[in-house]
Amino acid sequence: MENKQVYRLQGLSCANCAATFEKNVKAIATVKDAKVNFGAATLTVIGEASIEELEKAGAFDRIAVIPETERKDQKAEPFWKKKTNVIALISAFFLLAGYVSAYAMGERHIATILLFAASIIIGGYSLLKTGLANLVRLQFDMNTLMTIAVIGAACIGEWKEGAVVVFLFAISEALERYSMDTARRSLQRLMDIAPKKATVLRDGKEYEVDVEDVVVGDTILVKPGQKIAMDGVVLRGESLVNEAAITGESMPVAKNVGDEVYAGTMNEDGALEVRVTKRVEDTTIAKIIHLVEEAQAERAPTQQFVDRFARYYTPTIMLIALFVATVPPLWLGGEWLTWVYRGLTVLVVGCPCALVISTPVAIVTAIGQAARQGVLIKGGVYLEEIGKISAIAFDKTGTLTTGIPEVADIYSFSDLDEKELLKIAAAIEKQSEHPLASAILRKAEALQISSDDLQVSEFRAMAGKGAAARVNGVMYYIGKPSLFSEAIHEDIRAQIAREQTQGKTVMLLGNETKVLGMIAVSDQLRENAASVLETLRNLGISQTIMLTGDHETTARAIASSLPLTDIRAELLPEEKWTAIQTLQRQSGRIAMVGDGVNDAPALAAADVGIAMGDIGTDVALETADVVLIGDDLEKLPYVIRLGRKAMRIIQENIAVALLLKVLALVLIVPGWLTLWMAIFADMGATLLVLLNSLRLIRLDGISKKR
């Protein structure tokens, strides 16, 4: 979008402050639109505005604005050194001195009143300033409620109560900021994964430069024990690379010449020279961070409901407070001071802090934690949906299977043994780019069979059939059985049929007169596919269905060792889409797991589309609702458990916030709840909601049976 700028925010303290800041930025004449992401602490501006103008708009909350591209270290200020917390401590000192004075000289003594007033002014200056400004503009939020309550307490002579309210509110705000910072740290840890500098090789010399100055095509040197700074391809060297930072997989991956490597991963033992293939803003980790930030900004249905509810909640609380303060004295003959005090208590207990943050803090924590475990969830709406699904459909190739063909069996029908057959086949297939050719070459390499001593000439590929070449003067053919239709005996046909029944692809090797042998290739089942499906069943997923475009025989052969409830084969992409819609009508909410490319219609039709997103696969990152970044099927049960736990925690948060409010309101009428007890109850509700949400951090990515 034109003139779009993104900034990171420091000091953003609460959801209400985020909304006020967003409104202030939108009011800048040169800004067309603005959006504050409270969860990720970012600001997106459409239009033009200087840093000074933006920081002026956020001065009420002491918000610091930092350009997204600026890579300077943002050191976290210790909790006890933050200005707001220091002010709260000074306020506490005057509050304590006021209590001592009240004990020695009485609550109505001028010294006592001045000490409590000093506590209110020092600790509540920012609160009162914002609250009064909101009151003038008829904007009613928690700052407005607290300001009216504190000023009202002072007006009726309850200076001690007002001072306690200000102090406890400051503590509540500090705890909220601390907990939100803890939740955001999961994203900050992602941002800290990739190094800020890279060692570039130019003209045979090493230069240490900022990653922003590295261009596509540069060669970077990565020494043992260093993190890889940029996405690229290995030019020289071999090493083990730990990709846990991106995929969540703890086992290092072997990297050789030609292999892709990713920014933020750790080079463990060998030096690597890497040709850079992406700029810093386009690396896999950069895209993941961007998508996580977008996900944290997208409101879940529950959060949308809470936001709408909160808009009506605050005015309702003010009306209730007015009713409590005025109706009993006017109609029942009650004492004005007593009922005004109780009305002020209603304002304090009605502060919507706990309710407002009940959902976003859980969603921010869950999405950030999932990203650290190698799972990208693109928004709270999908996090909620994951917790509700009862059925999962799977593509076969690349999902339940590895998607990489491997040689399963070799049979000889001549005096050549299996190794000799494989050697001739490898000599021919060296010239081919067919996926089945690579399976033969991998098998030969695994068995340490080299065909370099064979002379190969006259190679030709026969489209749709196979290939041929002259090896040591003899013409050989390798390919489909149809290539040898006239030379296949009945016993060979029977063997071919048996292999095909097991879902294998058959290639025959022969010369100009007869078939010499057979190589059967199959797409291997993922080692953990069966255990993952079993775990899903234990988690209560009632239906697991395979949807594949493969032949019925192949599909059933693969599925025979899997605990699937249904198999649907020979489906075109649009037929998979139709199948998902049918399953939704039958089973309710359903997820689709595919490769993010040819399964796009089915992924879009499902309630949640989950892509097996091999790291670096842009299509997978962009199309699916959830991406298993490292192609690890083991993460699927983790996603289900995370979604369910997040939903449960959100529901608990809302229930706690509302029930404590209702209970406190009931206790106010008979006078059992004082102002300071009301703010303590509000602070307790906020703290309970935050601590409950942070339980999501303890959920790891290891599959569990329950």
N, C-alpha and C positions, 0 to 999 in steps of 0.2 A: 504494500500500500504506500502511496506517495507521502513523503515526509513523516515516516513512521520511525519513532525513536523509542528504545527500551532502556529503562534505568533500574538499577538495584537500589533498594531503600534500606537505610539503617535507622533504627529508633522507632519504627512503626509499632505502636504499642497495643492497639486493640482494633477489633472489627469496626466499631463506630468511628474511630479515628481514621481508619482507611476510607470509609465512606465520606467523611468530611473532607479529607485530603483530596479525594477524587473530585468532589464537587468544586473545591477551590481551584484545582488545576483546570477544570472545564471552564471556569469563569475567566481564565486568562484570554484576552482578546484574540491572540494569534493561535490559540489551540482550538482545533475543530472537534476533537473528541479525546477522551482519556479513560484509561481503565486501570484500576489498582488491583493487583492480585495479592490479597492479604496473606494467603497461605505461603506463597513463594517470596513475598516481600519485593514485588517488582511493580513498576509503573510503565505503561505503554501510552505514548503520546502521539496523536495524529495531528500534525501541524508543527508550529515552531514555538519553542520556549527555552530560555536560558536556564542554566543550573540555578542561578540566583533567584529567578522568578519562581521556579519549582520549589526551592527550599523556603522561600517566603510563604508560599501556599501551605507548606507543612510546618511552619514555625511554631504553630500552636502545640505540636507534638514533638518538636525538636527533631524533625525528620531530615536525615542527610541523604542527598540524591547523588548516585554514582553512575556514570554511563556504563552500560552493559559490557562494552568492549574494553573498558579500563581494567587492567589486570593487576593493579596494585593490591598488596595484601590488606585484607580487611580484618584487623585484629579485634577479636571479641574483647570488649571491656569487662573486667571482672565484675561479678554481680554486686559486690559490696562497694565498688568504686563508681557505679553509675550515679549521675547527678540526682536523678529522681529518688534513688534509694538513700543517698546521703541526706537529701532534704527531709525524707521520711524519718530518718534517725534524729535529725535536729528537732523536728516536730515532736517526736517521741520524748525527747529530753524536756521540752517545755510542758508536755502533757504530764510527765512524771512529777515535775516541779509543781505543777498546778495541783496534783493530788496531795503532795506534801503540804502545800499552803492551805488546801481545803481542810486537811486534818488539823493543822495548827491554828488556823484563823477563821475557818468556816468558808463555805462555798460562795457566800454573798460578799465576802471581803473583796475590795478593789484589786488587791495584789493577786488574789486567786483568779478573778475574772480576767485580768490582764495576761496572766500566764496561759490560761486556756485560750484566750483570744489570739495570743502569739502563736500557739500551736496550730490553731485553725488557719491563720493567715499564711504562716510559713509552709505548712504541709498541704494546704488546699488552695494556694494562689492560682496555680494552673487550672485546677478543677473549677474554681469560682469564676475565673476569667472566661473560660470556655462556656460554662453553664449560663452566665449572665448574657453573653453574646447570643447564645442559642435562644434564651428566653426572649430577648428583644426581637429576634427573627421568628419567634414562635416555632422553633425547632425543638422537638421533645425527644431527648435521648437520655442515656443514663447520667450524663454530666448535668443535664437540666434537673433531673430528679434529685440528684445528690445536692446540687446547689440550693434548691428550694428547701430541702430538708435541713441543711446546715444553717442557712440564714434564718429559717423558721425557728430552729432550736435556740439560736442566739436571741431572737426577738422575744421569746417567751421565758428567757432567763436560764435556759438549759445549756450553759456554756460548756460544762464538763461533757455532756452527751454529744454536743457538736464536735468537740475536739476529738473524742474517741471515735466518732464516725469518720472524720477526716483521716485519722491515723490508720484505722482498719481498712478503709477504702484504698489508701496508698499501698498497704501490704497486699491487698487483693490484686491491685493493678500490677504490682511488682511480680507476684507469683504468676499472673497471667502472661506477662511478657517473658518471664523465664521459661515457662512451659511451651509457649509458642516458639521461642528460639530453639528449644530442644527439639521440637517437631520439625522445624525448618532445617536443622543441622543435617538431616538425612540427605537433603538436596545439596547443602554446602559441601558435604563429604564427596558427593558426585563431582562437584565443580573443582574440588581440590585433587581429583584423581590424576588428571593430565598435568605434566610439568609445564612450567611457564617459559622455559628456555629449551633450545635444542642445539646439538653440536652438528653443524653443517660442514660438509666437505666441499671446498671450492679451490680449484687449482692445486690440489694435493695438500692443502692446508686445512686445519680444523679451526672453525669459528663458532663461538657460542653466541647465539642470537635469540631474540624474542620469537616465540612461535608465530606471532602475527607477521613477522618478516620472512617466514619460510614460504616459498612458492611451490606450486605443483611442478615436479620434475627435479627438485633439489634432492641431493643425497645426504641423509643424516646418519651419523654414527651413534650406535647404541651399545655401550659397554656393559659387561656383566654387572648385575645389581642395579642398573638404571631403568627408569620407566621410559617406555617408548613415547615420544612427544607427538607424533603425527601418524595418521593412517598411511599405509604404504605397502610396498611389495619388497620382499627380501632380494637384494642384488647379490650379496656375498655373505658367507658365513652360515652357521647353523647353531641353533640354541633351543632351549626349552623356555617357553613364554607362559607366565602365569596370567590367565585371562579372567581370574576370579572377580576382578573389579567391575567387569562388564557383564560377564555371563553368570557369575555366582558359582562357577565350577572350580573346585579347589585344585584339581589335578593339572599340572602344567602340560602345555601342548607343544609337540615338536615342530619347529619351524626350519624350513630349508629354503634354498633358492627358488623363487617363484611363488612362495606362500605369502598370503596377506597377513599383515599385522595391524594392530589397532592402538590408537592413542590411549594412554592410561594403563596399558598392560605392562607387566614387569618382565624384563629380560633377565633370566636367571643365571645362565652359565657361560654362554659364548658371545663374542662380539658380532654384531650384525651391522651391515650397511643396508640402508632401506631407502628406496626411491619413493618420495612423497607423492601420493596420488590425490590428496584432498587438502584444501586449505583448512585452517584451524576452525573456522566457523562451520565447516561441512563434515567434520569428523564424526564418526559413529557416536562417540561420547557426547559431543556437542549437540547432536540431534536428539539423543536420549534426554539430556538435560532440558532442552527446549520443550520437548514433548511432555516431560514430567511437570514443568512449570505450567504449561497449558492445561494439563490434567488437573492440577491443584486449583486452577482458576475456575474450572467448569463445575458448576454447582450440581450436586446430586438432587434428586426429587425431594428427599427429606429436608435437605438444606434449603431448597426453594420454598418449601412449606414453612419452615421455621422463619425464614426471612420475611415472608408475607405475614405470618402470625405476629412477628415482632413489631411490624409497622402499626398494627392495631393494638398490640399489647400495652405499649407505653402510654398512649392516651387513655386507655381503659384504666390503668393503674392510677393515673392522675385524677380521673373522675371518681374512682373508689375512694381515694384519699380525701378529695373534697367532700364527698358524701359523709365519710367518717368524721371529718373535722366540723361539719356544720349541722348535719341533720339532728344528732342527739341533743346538742345545746338548744337548737331552735324548737324542736318538737317534743323532746323528752325532759327538758329542763336540766340537762347535764352541765357540768362546769366547762367553760370555754377552753381554759388552759389544758385541762385533762384531755379533751377530745381533739384539740389542735395538735397536741403532742402525739396522740395516737394516729392522727392523719399523717403527720410527718413520718411516723414509723412505717406506715403503709408505703410511702414513697421510697424509703430506704430498702425495705424488704422486697419491693417490686422492681428493683434494679435488674435489668435483663441480661447482665453479663453472662451468667452460666448458660442461659438459654441460647444466646447469640452464638457462643463459641462451641456449643454442644456437638454440632455436626462438623464444622470445618476443621477443628483440631484433630478429630478422629480421621478424617479423610486425608489431610495433609500427612499425618503420621503414617497411615497405611500405604499411600502411594509412594512416599519416599522410601519406606522400608522395603516395599516390593521391588523398587528399582535397584536397591543395593543387593537384592537376592537374584537379580537377573530377570525380573519380570516387569514389563512396562504396562501400566494400566492407565488408559488415556482419559480418565475422568471419574468423578464420584458417581456419576450415573451408571457407569459400567461396574464399578466396585459394588454398588447395591445390587445390580442385576446378577452378578456372579454369585452373590449370596442366596439368590432365589432360584437358580436353575435346578431342574430335576432330571434333565437328560442331556447327553453330550453326543454329538455326531462327529466322526473322525473321517478324514480323507485317509487313503491307504498309503500311497507312495510319498515318502518324505515325512510322514507323520507317525503312523504305526510301524512303518519300515524306514530304513535309513535313506532310501532313495538312491543308493549306490549299488549297482549290480555287482555280484561277486560270483566267482566260479564255485559251484557247489559239488559237481561230480564230473569225473573224466572216465570214459569207457573206451577201450581199444577193441577193434574188430579185425585186427591184423597182427603181424609179428612185431609191430612197434609197441613199446611199453608206454605208460601214461606220461612219463617225463619227456619222452621223445615226441609224442604227439603235441604236448604243450609247447615244446621248444620250436617246432615247425609253425604252430599256430601263432606264437609270439613273434616269430620272424616276419610273418605276413602282416600281422596286425600292427606292427610298428609303424607301417605306412598309413594306417587308417585313423580317422578321428571319431569313429563310432563309439558310443558309450560301452557297448559290449566288448569292443576291442580293448578298452582301458581295463576292463575286468580281467581279461586274459593276461595282459601285461602285469597287472598287480599280482596275480597268482604266480606267474613265473618269477617275479622278483621275490615274493614271499618264500618260494621254494629254492631260491638262489640258482635259478636256471637261466643261463645267458645264451642268447642266440647270435652273439656278435661274430662267432666263427662261421656262420652260415652265409653263403652268397645269395643275395636276393635280387631279382631283376624282373622286369616286365610286370610290375604290380599294376593292377587295375581294380577299381571299385565297381561293383555291380549294384546300382541303386535298388534298394528294396530286397535284395537277395543275399549279398555277401561280398566277398573279395577273392581275388586270385593273384598268384605270383609264382615265379619260377624260383625254387629254392634248391641250390646245388645242382642245377640243371634239370630238375624235375618240376613239372607244372602241378601245383596244388590249388585246391579250392576250399574255401571255408564259408559257411553261411547257413541259410534256412534249409530245412529238409527238402523243400520244393526245388532247390538247386540240384538235387541228386535223385529226383523222382524215379528215374528208370533204374538206378543202381541200388535201391534200398530193398533188402530182403525182408521177409515177414518178421523174422526175429528182431531185426533192427526197428521195424515199425512198432512192434509191441513195446520195445524198450523206450522209444520216443513217446508213445502214448502214456506209459507209466510216469515218465518224468513230467510231461505236460499236465497230467492229473494232479501232480504235487505243486503245480503253479510255477514250474521252471520253464525258462526259455531255452530251446535246444538249438545248438549249432553242430553241423557235421563237418568233418574234415576228410577230404578224399583227394585222389588224383584223377587222371582222365579216365580211369577204368573202374574204380571201385571206391566204396566208403571205407576209410581207414579207422575212424574213431568218432566219438561224440563228446562234446563238452556241454554240460548243462549249467546255465547261469540263472541265478535267482536274486531278487531284491530281498536282502536280509531283514528279518524282523528285528526291531530295536530290542536290545537285551532286556530293557526294563518295561517293555510294553505290557506284558501280562501282569506284572506286579502293580503297575500304575492303574490298570483297569480294575484290578482286585481292590486296591485301596479306594478308588472312586466308589465302588459298590459298597464298601464298608462305611463310606461317608454318606451313604443314602442316595447316591445317584441311581435312579431306578432303571434308566435305559442308557446303554452305550451302543451306538449304531455305526457301522462302517458304510460310508458312501464312496464308491469308487467307480472310475471309468473303465477299470480292467475287466477282463473276461470273467464270467461267473466261476469257472473252474479255478482260475488263479486266485480270485478273491476268497473262495471257500478254503483253498489250500492254506493261505496265509492265516485266515481266521480260525482254522481248526484248533490252534493252540492258544487262542485268546478267549477270555470270558466275555464275549460280546452277546448282546441280546437280539441283534438283528443285523443282516447283511444285505446291502442293495448294490448290485454290480451293473456294469455296462451303462453307466449314467453319463450323459453329456452335462456340461456345466449348467445349462438351464434346467436340466432334470434334477440336478442336485438342489437347485434353488426351490423347485417345486416340492421335492422331498422334505426340505426343511420346513416349508409352510405346512405341509401335511402333518409332520411330527409335532409342530407347535399346537395344532388343533387337538392332537391326540394326547400330548404329554405336558402341555403348558410351556413354561419357559425352557428354551434349549440353547446350548452353546454349540458352535461349530469350530472344530480345530482343523486347520489346513495350512498350506504353505504360503498363503498370502498373495498368490499370483493367479493360478488357474482356478482357485476356489473362491475368487472374489465375489461372485453372485451369492453363493451359499453363505459366505462370511457376512455379507451385508444383510441377508434375510434373517439370520439367526439373532436372537436377543443379545448374544455376546459373540463376536467373532474373535477367535484366538488364533494367531499366526505362529507357526514354527519359524521364527525369524532368525535364520542364521545371521550372526553378527555381520553388519555391513549390508544386509539386504534392505535397500531403501524402500522397495515396494511393501515389504512386510511391516516396516516401521510406520508407513503412511496409511495403509489400508485397514488394518485390523484394529479392533477395540482394545485388545490385549495382545502383547507380543512376548513370547518366551524367547528372550534374546539369544540365548546360547543353544537353541534347538533341544533343550533338555525337557523331555516329557515328564520327568520327575517333579518339575515345578508345577504341573497342573493341579495335583491335590493340594499343594501349598496355596495356590490361587483361590481354590474353593474354600479352604479353611480361613484364609485371610478375609475373603468377602463376607463369609458368615459371621466371623468374629467382629468385623467392623460394623456390620448391620446390628449385631447384638449390643455392641458398645454404644452405638448412636442411640438406639432405643433406650438403653439404660440411662444415658446422659440426659435425654429429654425428660424421661420419667423422674429422675432425681431432681432436675431443675424445677419442674412444675410442681411436684409433690411437696418439696421443701417450701416453695412459695405459698402454696395453698395452706400448708400446716402453719406457717408463720402468720399468714393473714388471719387464720382462725384464732390464734393465740393473742393477736393484737386487741381484738374487741373487748375481752375481759380485762385487758391491761397487764397481761402476763409477759409481754414482750417489750423490752425497752429499746431505745434507738440503737444503743451500742450492741445489744443482743441481735437486733435485726441485721445490722451490717455484718456481724459475725456469722450469722446464718447464711447471708448472701455470699460472703467470702468462702464459707465452708462448702456451699454448693458449687461455686466456681472451681475450688481446689479439687473437689471430688470428681468433677467432670474432666478436668485436665489430667489428673492422675489415672483415671479410668481409661482415657484415650491413649495415654502413653504405654499402656499394657500391650498395645499392638507391636511395639518395638521388640518385645520378647518373643514374638512368633517367628521362628526361623524357617528356612526353606527346605527342611528335611521332611520328606513324606512320613506321615504317621497313619496308623491303622484307624485311629479314631479322631 
